[in-house]
């Protein structure tokens, strides 16, 4: 709770922003890519904030859009790295809201797709604070577009499934029936578990030659991608050695990959506000 105490002391010195009405806590999806994937509603919320609590996975180009007058508080979570406790995040945000500050909780991707957005909204509501959820482009959409892999294609896949690699208790999610002919499987947070994922897929009857793409830092300057098959998945992941956020796209749609020409995005001079 040290971060909570430090934040409380700092905001007590600066005092609340003047407001004519109470702001909801804005749980804002930053998207999975750079500032070019930010929605206008998300940008408006960021520009109006007094304090922004941001995740580890928010791109630097988006953090650059936060007003100089707003406080930035890092509350990141990453597997295998020092992380902010979820209860501490709830306490920090509700403490700021109680001081009358215009609070933005800035999350990578979309808050309601593997983003714990509902948990946080419930926690804020329990303390009497309403939330406004601002959607963001999730990693599946950003990564697919950035590398040119369609998630569906009437020649290859008429359905797509989004899943995290593990359950809340750390066990591998069941993958039976999710990958194969006519289906696309997108696995979040699975780059470090490729050996277990490949074994589970093969045990479920998936053919070893089913294509896979591993995409790290999709939609950003540091983007890397490696194509393989289910049978060679673990080896490909070992070569890539992804240390950043990574996504697996599994299915025949990987063979339909098209050339793309995505460039870094710069945003200057645009001001928005809620009415």
C-alpha positions as CSV (number, residue, x, y, z in Angstrom):
1,X,0.0,0.0,0.0
2,X,3.0,2.3,-0.2
3,X,2.0,3.6,-3.6
4,X,-1.5,4.4,-2.2
5,X,0.0,6.4,0.7
6,X,2.3,8.3,-1.6
7,X,-0.4,9.2,-4.0
8,X,-2.8,10.4,-1.3
9,X,-0.1,12.7,0.1
10,X,0.7,14.2,-3.3
11,X,-2.9,14.8,-4.2
12,X,-3.7,16.3,-0.9
13,X,-1.0,19.0,-1.6
14,X,-2.4,19.7,-5.1
15,X,-6.1,19.6,-4.2
16,X,-9.0,18.6,-6.4
17,X,-9.8,20.2,-9.7
18,X,-12.8,22.5,-9.8
19,X,-15.8,20.8,-11.3
20,X,-19.5,21.7,-11.8
21,X,-20.5,18.0,-11.5
22,X,-19.0,14.8,-10.3
23,X,-17.1,12.8,-12.9
24,X,-17.5,9.1,-13.3
25,X,-14.3,7.1,-13.1
26,X,-13.4,6.6,-16.8
27,X,-12.1,3.1,-17.5
28,X,-10.5,3.7,-20.9
29,X,-9.3,1.2,-23.4
30,X,-6.0,2.5,-24.9
31,X,-6.0,-0.2,-27.6
32,X,-3.2,-2.6,-28.2
33,X,-1.2,-0.5,-30.7
34,X,0.1,3.0,-30.9
35,X,-1.8,6.3,-30.7
36,X,-3.2,5.8,-34.1
37,X,-5.5,3.1,-32.7
38,X,-6.9,5.3,-29.9
39,X,-10.6,6.2,-30.2
40,X,-11.8,9.8,-30.2
41,X,-13.8,9.2,-27.0
42,X,-10.7,7.8,-25.3
43,X,-8.6,10.7,-26.4
44,X,-11.2,13.2,-25.0
45,X,-11.2,11.4,-21.7
46,X,-7.4,11.5,-21.5
47,X,-7.3,15.2,-22.4
48,X,-9.8,16.1,-19.6
49,X,-8.1,14.0,-16.8
50,X,-6.6,15.3,-13.6
51,X,-4.9,11.9,-13.0
52,X,-4.3,8.9,-15.2
53,X,-3.6,5.4,-13.7
54,X,-2.1,3.5,-16.6
55,X,-1.1,-0.1,-17.3
56,X,2.2,-1.5,-18.4
57,X,0.9,-2.3,-21.9
58,X,-0.1,1.3,-22.8
59,X,2.1,2.5,-25.7
60,X,4.4,5.5,-25.0
61,X,2.8,7.4,-27.9
62,X,-0.5,7.4,-26.0
63,X,1.1,8.4,-22.7
64,X,2.5,11.4,-24.6
65,X,-1.1,12.6,-25.1
66,X,-1.8,13.0,-21.4
67,X,-1.8,16.7,-20.4
68,X,1.2,18.0,-18.7
69,X,-1.1,19.2,-15.9
70,X,-2.3,15.6,-15.2
71,X,-0.6,13.2,-12.8
72,X,0.5,9.9,-14.3
73,X,0.5,6.9,-12.0
74,X,1.9,3.6,-13.1
75,X,-0.2,0.6,-11.9
76,X,1.1,-2.1,-14.3
77,X,0.8,-5.9,-14.2
78,X,3.0,-8.3,-16.1
79,X,3.5,-12.0,-15.7
80,X,6.8,-12.8,-14.1
81,X,7.6,-9.1,-13.3
82,X,6.8,-6.8,-10.3
83,X,3.2,-5.9,-10.5
84,X,0.7,-3.6,-8.7
85,X,-1.7,-5.6,-6.6
86,X,-5.3,-5.4,-7.9
87,X,-6.7,-4.3,-4.5
88,X,-4.1,-1.5,-4.4
89,X,-5.3,-0.3,-7.9
90,X,-8.9,-0.2,-6.6
91,X,-7.8,1.8,-3.5
92,X,-5.7,4.3,-5.5
93,X,-8.4,5.0,-8.0
94,X,-11.2,5.4,-5.4
95,X,-9.0,7.6,-3.3
96,X,-8.5,9.9,-6.2
97,X,-12.2,9.9,-7.1
98,X,-13.0,10.7,-3.5
99,X,-10.9,13.9,-3.8
100,X,-13.0,15.1,-6.6
101,X,-10.4,14.5,-9.3
102,X,-11.2,13.6,-12.9
103,X,-9.9,10.1,-12.9
104,X,-8.9,8.0,-16.0
105,X,-8.0,4.3,-15.5
106,X,-6.1,3.7,-18.8
107,X,-5.9,0.1,-19.8
108,X,-4.2,-1.7,-22.7
109,X,-6.5,-3.2,-25.3
110,X,-10.2,-3.2,-24.4
111,X,-11.3,-3.0,-20.7
112,X,-14.0,-5.7,-21.1
113,X,-12.0,-8.2,-23.1
114,X,-9.5,-9.9,-20.8
115,X,-8.9,-6.5,-19.2
116,X,-10.4,-6.8,-15.7
117,X,-12.6,-3.8,-16.5
118,X,-15.7,-5.3,-14.9
119,X,-13.8,-6.2,-11.7
120,X,-12.6,-2.6,-11.4
121,X,-16.0,-1.1,-12.2
122,X,-17.6,-3.3,-9.5
123,X,-15.0,-2.2,-7.0
124,X,-15.5,1.5,-7.8
125,X,-19.3,1.1,-7.6
126,X,-18.9,-0.5,-4.1
127,X,-17.3,2.7,-3.0
128,X,-20.1,4.8,-4.6
129,X,-18.4,5.8,-7.8
130,X,-20.0,5.3,-11.2
131,X,-17.9,4.2,-14.1
132,X,-17.9,5.1,-17.8
133,X,-16.3,2.3,-19.9
134,X,-14.6,3.5,-23.1
135,X,-13.9,0.6,-25.5
136,X,-10.5,0.1,-27.1
137,X,-9.2,-2.0,-30.0
138,X,-8.2,-5.3,-28.5
139,X,-5.0,-7.1,-29.5
140,X,-6.7,-9.6,-31.7
141,X,-7.9,-6.8,-34.1
142,X,-4.7,-4.7,-33.9
143,X,-2.3,-7.6,-34.4
144,X,-4.3,-9.2,-37.2
145,X,-4.6,-5.9,-39.1
146,X,-0.9,-4.9,-38.5
147,X,0.4,-8.2,-39.9
148,X,-2.2,-8.7,-42.6
149,X,-3.9,-11.9,-41.2
150,X,-7.7,-11.9,-41.5
151,X,-9.4,-13.4,-38.5
152,X,-12.2,-14.7,-40.7
153,X,-12.2,-15.4,-44.4
154,X,-15.1,-17.2,-46.1
155,X,-12.6,-19.5,-47.8
156,X,-10.9,-20.5,-44.5
157,X,-12.8,-19.7,-41.4
158,X,-16.4,-18.7,-40.5
159,X,-15.9,-18.5,-36.8
160,X,-13.3,-17.2,-34.4
161,X,-12.6,-17.8,-30.7
162,X,-10.8,-15.5,-28.3
163,X,-9.3,-17.2,-25.2
164,X,-6.6,-16.6,-22.6
165,X,-4.0,-19.3,-22.3
166,X,-4.7,-19.9,-18.7
167,X,-7.6,-19.7,-16.2
168,X,-7.5,-17.6,-13.1
169,X,-5.9,-20.5,-11.1
170,X,-3.0,-20.8,-13.7
171,X,-4.2,-24.0,-15.3
172,X,-4.3,-24.2,-19.1
173,X,-7.7,-23.4,-20.6
174,X,-9.4,-26.3,-22.4
175,X,-8.7,-26.0,-26.2
176,X,-10.7,-29.0,-27.5
177,X,-12.9,-28.1,-30.5
178,X,-11.6,-24.5,-30.8
179,X,-9.0,-24.9,-33.6
180,X,-9.1,-26.8,-36.9
181,X,-10.8,-26.6,-40.3
182,X,-13.1,-23.6,-40.7
183,X,-12.1,-22.1,-37.3
184,X,-9.7,-19.4,-36.1
185,X,-8.3,-19.6,-32.5
186,X,-6.8,-16.5,-31.0
187,X,-4.9,-17.0,-27.7
188,X,-4.0,-14.1,-25.5
189,X,-1.0,-14.3,-23.1
190,X,0.2,-17.6,-24.4
191,X,3.7,-16.9,-25.8
192,X,5.4,-18.5,-22.8
193,X,3.2,-21.6,-22.8
194,X,3.6,-22.7,-26.4
195,X,4.8,-26.2,-25.6
196,X,1.8,-26.9,-23.4
197,X,-0.6,-25.2,-25.9
198,X,0.8,-27.2,-28.8
199,X,0.5,-30.5,-26.8
200,X,-3.1,-29.7,-25.9
201,X,-4.0,-28.9,-29.4
202,X,-2.4,-32.1,-30.8
203,X,-4.1,-34.1,-28.1
204,X,-7.4,-32.7,-29.1
205,X,-6.9,-33.9,-32.7
206,X,-5.6,-30.8,-34.4
207,X,-3.2,-31.6,-37.3
208,X,0.5,-30.7,-36.8
209,X,0.5,-28.7,-40.0
210,X,-2.2,-26.2,-38.9
211,X,-0.6,-22.7,-39.4
212,X,0.2,-20.5,-36.4
213,X,1.4,-16.9,-36.2
214,X,3.1,-15.5,-33.1
215,X,2.8,-11.7,-33.0
216,X,4.7,-9.6,-30.4
217,X,4.1,-5.9,-29.9
218,X,1.5,-5.9,-32.7
219,X,0.8,-2.5,-34.2
220,X,3.9,-0.9,-32.6
221,X,7.3,0.1,-33.8
222,X,8.8,-3.0,-32.1
223,X,6.4,-5.4,-33.8
224,X,7.8,-8.9,-34.6
225,X,6.0,-11.8,-36.2
226,X,6.9,-15.5,-36.8
227,X,4.9,-18.0,-38.7
228,X,5.0,-21.7,-37.9
229,X,2.7,-24.7,-37.5
230,X,1.2,-26.3,-34.4
231,X,3.8,-29.0,-34.6
232,X,6.6,-26.5,-34.7
233,X,5.1,-23.9,-32.4
234,X,7.3,-24.4,-29.4
235,X,10.5,-24.2,-31.5
236,X,9.3,-21.0,-33.2
237,X,8.5,-19.4,-29.9
238,X,11.9,-20.3,-28.6
239,X,13.5,-18.6,-31.6
240,X,11.3,-15.5,-31.2
241,X,11.9,-15.3,-27.4
242,X,9.0,-12.8,-27.0
243,X,9.4,-10.6,-23.9
244,X,6.6,-8.2,-24.7
245,X,2.9,-8.7,-25.2
246,X,2.3,-11.5,-27.7
247,X,-0.7,-13.1,-29.4
248,X,-1.2,-16.4,-31.1
249,X,-3.4,-16.7,-34.2
250,X,-4.0,-20.3,-35.1
251,X,-5.8,-21.5,-38.2
252,X,-5.8,-21.6,-42.0
253,X,-6.4,-17.8,-42.1
254,X,-2.6,-17.5,-41.4
255,X,-2.1,-18.8,-45.0
256,X,-4.3,-16.0,-46.2
257,X,-1.9,-13.3,-44.9
258,X,-1.6,-10.3,-47.1
259,X,1.1,-7.6,-47.4
260,X,0.5,-4.5,-45.3
261,X,2.2,-1.1,-45.1
262,X,1.4,0.1,-41.6
263,X,3.5,3.1,-40.5
264,X,4.0,4.8,-37.1
265,X,1.3,7.3,-36.2
266,X,1.8,10.8,-34.9
267,X,-1.1,12.9,-33.5
268,X,-0.7,16.7,-33.0
269,X,-3.0,19.6,-32.5
270,X,-6.3,17.8,-31.9
271,X,-8.4,18.8,-28.9
272,X,-11.7,17.1,-27.9
273,X,-14.1,17.3,-25.0
274,X,-17.2,15.6,-23.6
275,X,-20.4,17.7,-23.8
